[in-house]
Amino acid sequence: MTDLLYSEIEEELRASVRALLTDRCPHENTLGRCETGEPYDRGLWQTLARDLGTASLAVPEEAGGAGASVREAAVVLEELGRAAAPTPYLGSAVLATTALLALEGADGDSGDNGAGEASKLLASLAAGERTAALAVPLSVMPGAGTFPSAVRADSAGTLTGTVTSVADAAAADVLIVPAEGRDGPGLYAVEATAAALAVVPRTSLDLTRPVADVTLTGTAARRLAGAVQAPAALERALLTGAGLLASEQLGIAEWCLTATVAHLRDRRQFGRQLGSFQALKHRLADLWLEVVGARAAARYAADTLATGDPDAPVAVAVAASHCGELAVRAAEECVQLHGGIGMTWEHPAHLYLKRAKADQIALGTPDRHRAALAALVDLPAPMG
């Protein structure tokens, strides 16, 4: 039987991450950093990734990690969602790290040193010494069946092409770039300081997770894997990213529900607590039930990914479709039920609404995940 309850270790991890974010990432600080266009607090990221060791959770001990699993990483993402924290955890500790983990034991497909390069890079990410980003559009979803072709690799190992809307690229020390070459698809490492590399920030709906366009024009790169390992590694990274993003969406919804309940308990109108009105009680009760269901879906997705369960694609599709819509609805209810104050810049509600909406279209929309789910469980499309 799958145990979806949080273990004692997971609860201790949650408490540590929440305490750090409460102390170092209050909403007023996040709002102030967003106003400057530099939302990342690199000191906070170093403490989270290196000192608390959250960047190494899914990495085995023999590879330089903590030897935990993506279940623990999912707990971290719940707390990051609950705080609307601007950190590159999704891009570096989830997407890039998972792609590198999938290359552990690979031979580079061609006798080159791809496996050694991947192992060294993975160890540096796990230690919190470096930050990486997977150079794919944030909108791409797992199970697409085609390898990205926006970047081409030539015989000299240099890359040319443009990838749009890459999450956390601006904070990355190294980019993991999927590219097509004469020998087929491959994964390449590109240093952020490389010549002929341009990382151009783009306006993002979610101010706490910046995206950027990455342009390579004959940029030097190190090949990590070729046609045998690269497609599977990329697919594993995207599937894990979509599954764990559901945990972040769960955290968003939980904060929105908690904050709204607290507001309606304290706010008075016509001599009564707003929360005493039956219609508002019903709305919050319905939302609570949806949050409970979303927690089960997100936890199951994380568990299947952690255990290598063949049901993982189904679990991820369920979690992504359900949690994506729930987070937006919870944030909308939060803004509306806070009244006029919920519409102001000073109140953090808009941070959660923007994060929820951006997450909803990241790594596949709910509609696309439902379509994928239908195919996975052999559910025929409606007639006509």
C-alpha positions as CSV (number, residue, x, y, z in Angstrom):
1,M,0.0,0.0,0.0
2,T,1.3,3.5,-0.9
3,D,1.6,5.7,2.2
4,L,0.8,9.3,1.2
5,L,1.1,10.6,4.8
6,Y,4.0,12.9,5.5
7,S,6.8,11.1,7.4
8,E,8.5,12.5,10.5
9,I,11.5,13.5,8.4
10,E,9.3,15.2,5.8
11,E,7.6,17.2,8.5
12,E,11.0,18.2,10.0
13,L,12.1,19.3,6.6
14,R,8.9,21.3,6.1
15,A,9.5,23.0,9.4
16,S,13.0,24.0,8.6
17,V,12.1,25.4,5.1
18,R,9.1,27.2,6.5
19,A,11.2,28.8,9.3
20,L,13.8,30.0,6.8
21,L,11.2,31.4,4.4
22,T,9.3,33.2,7.2
23,D,12.6,34.8,8.4
24,R,14.2,35.5,5.1
25,C,11.4,35.8,2.6
26,P,8.5,37.9,4.0
27,H,6.1,39.2,1.4
28,E,7.2,42.8,1.7
29,N,10.8,41.8,0.8
30,T,9.5,39.8,-2.2
31,L,7.4,42.8,-3.4
32,G,10.3,45.1,-3.0
33,R,12.6,42.9,-5.0
34,C,10.0,42.5,-7.7
35,E,9.9,46.3,-8.0
36,T,13.6,46.4,-8.8
37,G,13.3,43.7,-11.4
38,E,15.7,41.4,-9.4
39,P,13.4,39.0,-7.5
40,Y,16.0,36.5,-6.6
41,D,17.7,36.7,-3.3
42,R,20.9,34.8,-3.9
43,G,21.7,34.7,-0.2
44,L,18.4,33.0,0.5
45,W,19.0,30.6,-2.4
46,Q,22.4,29.6,-1.1
47,T,21.0,29.0,2.4
48,L,18.1,27.0,1.0
49,A,20.2,25.0,-1.5
50,R,23.5,24.5,0.3
51,D,23.0,25.0,4.1
52,L,19.6,23.2,4.3
53,G,20.7,20.8,1.6
54,T,17.4,21.0,-0.4
55,A,19.2,21.0,-3.8
56,S,20.6,17.5,-3.0
57,L,17.4,15.8,-1.8
58,A,16.8,13.7,-4.9
59,V,20.5,13.0,-5.6
60,P,21.9,9.6,-4.3
61,E,24.6,9.7,-1.7
62,E,27.1,8.1,-4.1
63,A,26.6,11.0,-6.5
64,G,27.2,13.6,-3.8
65,G,23.6,14.1,-2.7
66,A,21.4,13.5,0.4
67,G,20.0,10.2,-0.8
68,A,16.4,11.2,-0.1
69,S,13.9,11.3,-3.0
70,V,11.5,13.6,-4.9
71,R,9.0,13.1,-2.2
72,E,11.1,15.3,0.0
73,A,11.7,17.7,-2.9
74,A,7.9,17.9,-3.3
75,V,7.6,19.1,0.4
76,V,10.1,21.8,-0.3
77,L,8.1,23.0,-3.3
78,E,4.9,23.0,-1.2
79,E,6.6,25.5,1.1
80,L,8.1,27.6,-1.8
81,G,4.6,27.8,-3.2
82,R,3.1,28.7,0.2
83,A,5.6,31.6,0.5
84,A,5.6,32.6,-3.3
85,A,9.3,32.4,-2.9
86,P,11.5,33.7,-5.7
87,T,14.1,30.9,-6.0
88,P,15.4,28.9,-9.0
89,Y,14.5,25.6,-7.3
90,L,12.2,24.3,-10.1
91,G,14.7,25.1,-12.8
92,S,17.9,23.9,-11.0
93,A,17.0,21.4,-8.3
94,V,14.2,19.7,-10.2
95,L,14.5,20.1,-14.0
96,A,18.2,20.3,-14.5
97,T,19.1,18.0,-11.7
98,T,16.7,15.3,-12.9
99,A,18.0,15.4,-16.4
100,L,21.6,14.9,-15.1
101,L,20.5,12.1,-12.8
102,A,19.0,10.3,-15.8
103,L,22.5,10.4,-17.3
104,E,24.2,8.7,-14.4
105,G,26.0,5.7,-15.7
106,A,25.8,6.9,-19.3
107,D,28.8,6.5,-21.6
108,G,28.1,9.7,-23.6
109,D,26.9,7.5,-26.5
110,S,30.1,7.9,-28.3
111,G,33.0,7.1,-26.0
112,D,33.4,10.7,-25.0
113,N,33.5,12.0,-21.4
114,G,29.8,12.9,-21.3
115,A,29.1,10.8,-18.2
116,G,32.0,12.3,-16.3
117,E,30.9,15.8,-17.2
118,A,27.4,15.1,-16.1
119,S,28.5,13.6,-12.8
120,K,30.7,16.5,-11.9
121,L,28.0,19.0,-12.8
122,L,25.4,17.0,-10.8
123,A,27.7,17.0,-7.7
124,S,28.2,20.8,-7.9
125,L,24.4,21.3,-8.1
126,A,23.7,19.0,-5.2
127,A,26.3,20.8,-3.1
128,G,24.6,24.2,-3.8
129,E,27.9,25.4,-5.4
130,R,26.3,26.1,-8.8
131,T,22.8,26.7,-10.3
132,A,21.6,25.3,-13.6
133,A,18.6,25.7,-15.9
134,L,17.1,23.3,-18.5
135,A,16.9,25.3,-21.7
136,V,13.4,24.4,-22.8
137,P,10.4,26.7,-23.0
138,L,8.5,26.6,-19.7
139,S,5.3,25.8,-21.6
140,V,6.7,22.4,-23.0
141,M,5.0,19.4,-21.4
142,P,6.1,15.8,-21.0
143,G,5.0,13.1,-23.4
144,A,5.2,15.4,-26.5
145,G,7.1,12.6,-28.3
146,T,9.5,15.0,-30.2
147,F,12.9,16.2,-29.2
148,P,13.3,20.0,-29.2
149,S,14.9,21.2,-32.5
150,A,15.3,24.9,-31.8
151,V,19.1,24.5,-31.2
152,R,21.5,22.8,-33.7
153,A,24.9,21.3,-32.8
154,D,27.6,21.3,-35.4
155,S,30.5,18.8,-35.8
156,A,32.8,21.1,-33.7
157,G,30.4,20.9,-30.7
158,T,29.1,24.5,-30.9
159,L,25.5,25.3,-30.6
160,T,23.3,27.7,-32.6
161,G,19.7,28.6,-32.0
162,T,17.2,30.3,-29.7
163,V,15.1,28.9,-26.9
164,T,12.3,31.1,-25.7
165,S,10.8,31.5,-22.2
166,V,13.4,29.5,-20.2
167,A,12.6,29.5,-16.5
168,D,15.4,30.5,-14.1
169,A,17.9,31.0,-17.0
170,A,18.9,34.4,-15.6
171,A,20.0,32.9,-12.3
172,A,21.9,29.9,-13.9
173,D,25.6,29.4,-13.8
174,V,25.2,26.7,-16.5
175,L,22.6,25.8,-19.0
176,I,21.6,22.2,-19.9
177,V,20.7,22.6,-23.6
178,P,18.9,20.0,-25.8
179,A,20.2,20.2,-29.3
180,E,19.9,18.3,-32.6
181,G,23.2,17.4,-34.4
182,R,24.3,15.2,-37.2
183,D,24.3,12.2,-34.9
184,G,20.8,13.0,-33.6
185,P,19.6,14.6,-30.4
186,G,22.0,15.4,-27.5
187,L,22.3,17.2,-24.2
188,Y,25.0,19.9,-23.8
189,A,26.3,22.0,-21.0
190,V,26.9,25.7,-21.7
191,E,28.5,28.0,-19.2
192,A,26.6,31.2,-18.5
193,T,29.8,33.1,-19.1
194,A,30.4,31.6,-22.5
195,A,31.0,33.9,-25.4
196,A,28.3,34.1,-28.1
197,L,25.6,33.4,-25.5
198,A,22.8,35.9,-24.8
199,V,20.2,35.5,-22.0
200,V,17.6,38.1,-22.5
201,P,15.0,38.6,-19.8
202,R,11.3,38.7,-20.9
203,T,8.3,40.1,-19.2
204,S,6.8,37.4,-17.1
205,L,3.3,37.2,-15.7
206,D,4.9,35.7,-12.5
207,L,7.3,38.3,-11.2
208,T,8.8,35.8,-8.8
209,R,9.8,33.3,-11.5
210,P,11.5,35.2,-14.3
211,V,11.8,33.7,-17.8
212,A,14.4,34.6,-20.5
213,D,15.2,33.9,-24.1
214,V,18.4,32.0,-24.6
215,T,20.3,32.7,-27.9
216,L,23.3,30.7,-28.9
217,T,25.4,31.7,-32.0
218,G,28.2,29.2,-32.4
219,T,28.5,28.9,-28.6
220,A,31.0,26.4,-27.1
221,A,29.4,23.5,-25.3
222,R,30.3,20.3,-23.6
223,R,28.4,17.2,-24.7
224,L,26.8,15.3,-21.9
225,A,24.8,12.6,-23.8
226,G,23.8,11.7,-27.3
227,A,20.9,10.0,-29.0
228,V,20.6,7.0,-26.7
229,Q,20.3,8.8,-23.4
230,A,19.3,12.4,-24.2
231,P,15.6,11.9,-25.2
232,A,14.9,9.7,-22.2
233,A,16.7,12.1,-19.8
234,L,14.8,15.1,-21.1
235,E,11.5,13.3,-20.8
236,R,12.2,12.2,-17.3
237,A,13.1,15.8,-16.3
238,L,9.9,17.2,-17.8
239,L,7.7,14.5,-16.2
240,T,9.3,15.1,-12.8
241,G,9.0,18.8,-13.2
242,A,5.3,18.6,-14.1
243,G,4.6,16.2,-11.2
244,L,6.4,18.3,-8.6
245,L,4.9,21.6,-9.9
246,A,1.6,20.2,-8.6
247,S,3.1,20.3,-5.1
248,E,4.0,24.0,-5.6
249,Q,0.4,24.6,-6.7
250,L,-0.9,22.8,-3.6
251,G,1.2,25.2,-1.5
252,I,-0.2,28.2,-3.3
253,A,-3.8,27.0,-2.7
254,E,-3.2,26.2,1.0
255,W,-1.8,29.7,1.6
256,C,-4.7,31.3,-0.2
257,L,-7.3,29.3,1.8
258,T,-5.6,29.9,5.1
259,A,-5.1,33.6,4.5
260,T,-8.8,34.0,3.3
261,V,-10.2,32.2,6.4
262,A,-8.1,34.4,8.7
263,H,-9.3,37.5,6.9
264,L,-13.0,36.5,7.1
265,R,-12.6,35.6,10.7
266,D,-11.2,39.1,11.6
267,R,-13.1,41.3,9.2
268,R,-16.5,42.6,10.4
269,Q,-19.4,43.9,8.4
270,F,-22.8,44.9,9.6
271,G,-21.6,44.1,13.1
272,R,-20.8,40.5,12.2
273,Q,-17.7,38.6,11.2
274,L,-17.6,38.1,7.5
275,G,-16.9,34.5,8.1
276,S,-20.2,34.0,9.8
277,F,-22.2,34.5,6.5
278,Q,-23.4,31.1,5.3
279,A,-22.6,31.7,1.6
280,L,-19.0,32.4,2.4
281,K,-18.7,29.4,4.7
282,H,-20.0,27.2,1.8
283,R,-17.4,28.7,-0.6
284,L,-14.5,28.1,1.7
285,A,-15.8,24.6,2.6
286,D,-15.9,23.7,-1.1
287,L,-12.4,25.1,-1.5
288,W,-11.1,23.1,1.5
289,L,-12.4,19.8,0.0
290,E,-10.7,20.6,-3.3
291,V,-7.4,21.3,-1.5
292,V,-7.6,17.9,0.3
293,G,-8.2,16.2,-3.0
294,A,-5.3,18.1,-4.6
295,R,-3.0,17.1,-1.7
296,A,-3.7,13.4,-2.4
297,A,-3.1,13.8,-6.1
298,A,0.1,15.7,-5.7
299,R,1.5,13.3,-3.0
300,Y,0.7,10.3,-5.2
301,A,2.4,11.8,-8.2
302,A,5.5,12.6,-6.1
303,D,5.5,9.0,-4.7
304,T,5.2,7.3,-8.1
305,L,8.1,9.5,-9.3
306,A,10.2,8.6,-6.3
307,T,9.6,4.9,-6.5
308,G,9.8,4.6,-10.3
309,D,6.2,3.3,-10.5
310,P,5.1,2.7,-14.0
311,D,1.9,4.6,-13.1
312,A,3.8,7.8,-12.9
313,P,2.7,9.4,-16.2
314,V,-1.0,8.8,-15.2
315,A,-0.4,10.1,-11.7
316,V,1.4,13.2,-13.0
317,A,-1.4,13.9,-15.5
318,V,-4.0,13.7,-12.8
319,A,-2.1,15.9,-10.4
320,A,-1.1,18.5,-13.0
321,S,-4.6,18.9,-14.4
322,H,-6.3,19.1,-10.9
323,C,-3.8,21.2,-9.0
324,G,-3.3,23.6,-11.9
325,E,-6.9,24.6,-11.9
326,L,-7.3,24.5,-8.1
327,A,-4.4,26.9,-7.5
328,V,-5.9,29.5,-9.8
329,R,-9.4,29.2,-8.2
330,A,-8.0,29.4,-4.7
331,A,-6.0,32.6,-5.6
332,E,-9.1,34.1,-7.3
333,E,-11.2,33.4,-4.2
334,C,-8.4,34.9,-2.1
335,V,-8.4,38.2,-4.1
336,Q,-12.2,38.5,-4.2
337,L,-12.9,37.6,-0.6
338,H,-10.3,40.1,0.6
339,G,-12.3,42.8,-1.0
340,G,-10.6,46.1,-2.0
341,I,-7.4,45.3,-0.1
342,G,-7.0,42.1,-2.2
343,M,-6.6,44.2,-5.3
344,T,-3.7,46.3,-4.0
345,W,0.0,45.9,-4.8
346,E,0.8,46.0,-1.1
347,H,-1.2,42.9,-0.3
348,P,0.5,39.7,-1.4
349,A,-2.6,38.1,-2.9
350,H,-1.6,39.2,-6.4
351,L,1.7,37.4,-6.1
352,Y,-0.2,34.1,-5.6
353,L,-2.6,34.7,-8.4
354,K,0.2,35.5,-10.8
355,R,2.2,32.5,-9.7
356,A,-0.9,30.2,-9.9
357,K,-1.7,31.4,-13.4
358,A,1.9,31.1,-14.6
359,D,2.1,27.6,-13.1
360,Q,-1.1,26.6,-14.8
361,I,0.4,27.1,-18.2
362,A,3.8,25.7,-17.3
363,L,4.9,22.2,-18.3
364,G,1.5,21.6,-19.9
365,T,-1.9,23.2,-19.3
366,P,-4.6,21.2,-17.5
367,D,-6.5,20.6,-20.8
368,R,-3.4,19.2,-22.4
369,H,-2.7,16.9,-19.4
370,R,-6.3,15.7,-19.5
371,A,-5.9,14.9,-23.2
372,A,-2.7,13.0,-22.3
373,L,-4.5,11.2,-19.5
374,A,-7.2,10.1,-21.8
375,A,-4.7,8.5,-24.1
376,L,-2.8,6.9,-21.3
377,V,-5.9,5.1,-19.9
378,D,-7.3,4.4,-23.4
379,L,-10.3,6.7,-23.0
380,P,-11.8,7.5,-26.4
381,A,-12.5,11.1,-27.4
382,P,-16.1,12.2,-27.5
383,M,-17.9,11.7,-30.7
384,G,-18.5,14.7,-33.0
